[in-house]
Amino acid sequence: MLELSGVHTYYGDSHILQGASLTIAAGSAVGLLGRNGMGKTTLIRTLMGYVPLADGRIAWEGRDVGGTTPEKMARLGIGYVPEGRGIFPNLSVRENLLMSARPGPDGRRDWTFDRVLSLFPRVAERLGHGGGQLSGGEQQMVAIGRALMTNPKLLILDEATEGLAPLVVQEIWRVIGQVRETGISTLIVDRNYRMVLAHTDSAVVMEKGRIVLEGVSAQLAADHAALTRYLGV
């Protein structure tokens, strides 16, 4: 479904991604791991078109999409939940959700307003509240719901549970598990590597802008030496 090959990007003179490669098959869940500052968010922002691609190839369903704008990447079928959530504080919860509602690129309308509310009962209780009035956990639920209402083929979650209370964290992982069961492909970034590996089929580890380790998630979870080396756990 999605393939990044030998991707290089820069922030000014800083060479951030240095030949990173990543493949996500249709219906699969992939974890993206690494210490802070190793290039995970830059990789996501590059494939989404927020950061210019300096070299390499990004392909979506076999078609070269390197240099495509973020809005066109979204139209292709990628739902993006960014680090920091990106909720519009001056819009109500209802408006934050409905503004993104549209059929998927293949015409599917599986994720409706009512279905999203059934997935997030707490959000259903906050429909009239402004986005800025929500807790961090509620904002994350709205951000995930908003992405689902685009009926994506791939859902990207950058720092899925960062800064959230333990009970909310459990709720987010429950939802991620349910979304995965629907057949939507997922790319998950989170500091809790154990939960990422438990909710994905495969994973890659980044260090200094490169993919330095990849494999089946269950096997990586058992490789304590490698996890200690690259994640400091």
C-alpha positions in Angstrom: 0.0 0.0 0.0 2.7 2.5 1.1 6.4 2.3 0.3 9.2 4.7 1.2 12.5 3.9 -0.4 15.8 5.6 0.4 14.1 8.8 1.6 16.3 11.8 2.5 15.0 15.1 4.0 16.6 18.2 5.4 15.7 21.0 7.9 17.9 23.7 6.6 21.4 22.3 6.6 20.5 19.5 8.9 20.2 16.1 7.2 17.4 14.5 9.1 16.2 11.4 7.2 19.2 9.5 5.7 18.0 6.9 3.4 14.9 5.7 5.4 12.8 2.9 3.9 9.4 1.6 5.1 6.7 -0.6 3.7 3.1 -0.9 4.9 1.0 -3.6 3.3 -2.8 -3.3 3.0 -4.5 -4.3 6.2 -1.4 -4.4 8.3 -0.4 -2.6 11.4 3.2 -1.2 11.6 5.0 0.3 14.6 7.5 3.1 14.3 9.9 3.2 17.2 12.9 5.2 18.3 14.2 7.6 20.9 13.1 11.2 20.8 14.7 13.2 18.0 15.5 10.2 15.8 13.3 11.2 12.9 10.0 9.5 13.4 7.8 12.5 13.1 9.9 13.9 10.2 9.4 10.6 8.4 5.6 10.9 8.8 5.6 14.6 7.9 7.7 13.8 4.8 5.4 11.0 3.5 2.4 13.3 4.1 4.0 16.2 2.2 4.6 18.6 5.0 8.4 18.3 4.7 10.0 18.4 1.2 11.4 15.1 -0.2 15.0 15.7 -1.0 15.8 12.3 -2.5 14.3 8.8 -2.6 10.8 7.6 -3.5 7.4 7.6 -1.9 4.8 5.3 -3.5 1.1 4.9 -2.7 -0.5 1.8 -4.2 2.3 1.6 -6.7 2.1 5.2 -7.8 4.9 7.7 -7.1 3.5 10.4 -4.8 6.7 12.1 -3.7 6.2 15.9 -3.5 2.4 15.5 -3.3 0.6 18.1 -1.0 -0.8 17.1 2.3 -4.4 17.6 1.2 -3.9 15.4 -1.8 -2.3 12.7 0.4 -5.4 12.8 2.6 -7.6 12.4 -0.5 -5.7 9.3 -1.5 -6.9 7.7 1.7 -4.5 8.5 4.5 -5.9 9.7 7.9 -3.4 11.5 10.0 -3.6 12.1 13.8 -0.6 14.4 14.4 1.5 14.8 17.5 -0.3 17.5 19.5 -3.7 16.4 18.0 -4.5 19.6 16.0 -8.0 20.1 17.3 -9.6 23.4 16.3 -10.2 25.1 19.6 -12.8 27.6 18.3 -15.0 24.8 16.8 -17.3 22.6 18.7 -16.6 18.8 19.0 -19.5 18.2 16.5 -18.0 20.7 14.0 -14.4 19.2 14.4 -15.8 15.8 13.4 -18.2 16.8 10.7 -15.8 19.1 8.9 -13.8 16.1 7.8 -16.7 13.7 6.9 -16.4 12.4 3.4 -16.4 9.1 1.5 -13.1 7.2 1.1 -11.2 7.2 -2.2 -13.1 4.1 -3.2 -16.4 5.6 -2.2 -16.8 3.8 1.1 -18.8 5.4 3.9 -18.1 2.9 6.6 -17.2 5.5 9.2 -20.2 7.7 9.9 -20.7 10.3 12.5 -22.8 7.9 14.6 -20.3 5.1 14.3 -17.5 7.4 15.6 -19.7 8.4 18.5 -20.4 4.7 19.3 -16.6 4.2 19.4 -16.1 7.2 21.7 -19.0 7.5 24.2 -17.2 10.3 26.0 -17.0 12.3 22.8 -20.8 11.9 22.3 -21.3 13.6 25.7 -19.2 16.6 24.6 -20.6 17.5 21.2 -21.5 21.0 22.1 -18.2 21.8 23.9 -15.5 23.8 22.1 -12.4 21.9 21.1 -10.3 24.0 23.5 -12.5 23.0 26.4 -11.6 19.3 26.2 -9.1 17.3 28.2 -6.0 16.0 26.4 -7.6 12.5 26.2 -10.9 13.8 24.8 -9.0 15.8 22.2 -7.1 12.7 21.2 -10.4 10.8 20.8 -11.8 13.6 18.6 -8.6 13.7 16.5 -8.8 9.9 15.9 -12.6 10.2 15.2 -12.0 13.1 12.8 -9.4 11.0 10.9 -11.7 8.0 10.7 -14.5 10.1 9.2 -12.4 10.6 6.1 -12.9 6.8 5.7 -9.1 6.2 5.3 -7.3 3.2 4.0 -4.3 4.0 6.3 -4.5 5.6 9.7 -1.3 7.2 11.1 -1.1 8.0 14.8 1.9 10.1 15.9 2.5 9.8 19.7 -0.9 8.1 20.2 -1.0 8.4 24.0 1.5 11.1 24.9 0.7 12.9 28.1 -2.6 11.1 28.7 -3.9 9.7 32.0 -3.5 5.9 32.5 -7.2 5.2 32.1 -7.4 7.3 28.9 -4.3 5.5 27.6 -6.1 2.2 28.0 -9.1 3.6 26.2 -7.0 4.7 23.3 -5.3 1.3 22.9 -8.8 -0.3 23.0 -9.9 1.9 20.1 -6.7 1.2 18.2 -7.3 -2.5 18.5 -10.9 -2.1 17.3 -9.9 0.0 14.3 -7.3 -2.6 13.4 -9.9 -5.3 13.4 -11.9 -3.3 10.7 -9.0 -3.9 8.2 -7.7 -0.3 8.1 -3.9 -0.3 7.9 -2.2 1.6 10.7 1.2 3.2 11.4 1.6 3.8 15.1 4.2 5.9 16.9 4.2 5.8 20.7 6.8 5.8 23.5 5.3 2.7 25.1 7.1 0.2 22.8 5.5 -2.8 24.5 2.0 -1.6 23.6 3.1 -0.7 20.1 4.5 -4.1 19.6 1.4 -5.8 21.1 -0.9 -3.9 18.6 1.1 -4.3 15.4 2.2 -7.0 13.0 5.6 -5.6 12.3 7.8 -2.7 13.5 10.8 -0.6 12.5 13.2 1.2 14.8 14.8 4.5 13.8 18.1 5.9 14.9 19.5 9.2 13.6 17.3 9.3 10.6 17.9 5.7 9.5 15.9 2.4 9.9 18.3 0.3 12.0 16.0 -2.6 13.0 12.9 -4.1 11.6 10.9 -7.3 11.9 7.9 -9.1 13.2 6.6 -7.3 16.3 6.4 -10.4 18.5 10.0 -11.3 17.7 11.2 -7.8 18.3 9.4 -7.8 21.7 11.5 -10.7 22.7 14.8 -9.2 21.5 15.7 -7.4 24.7 19.3 -6.7 23.7 18.2 -4.8 20.6 15.5 -2.9 22.4 18.0 -1.9 25.1 20.5 -0.7 22.4 18.1 1.3 20.3 15.4 2.4 22.8 17.3 2.5 26.0 14.9 0.2 27.9 
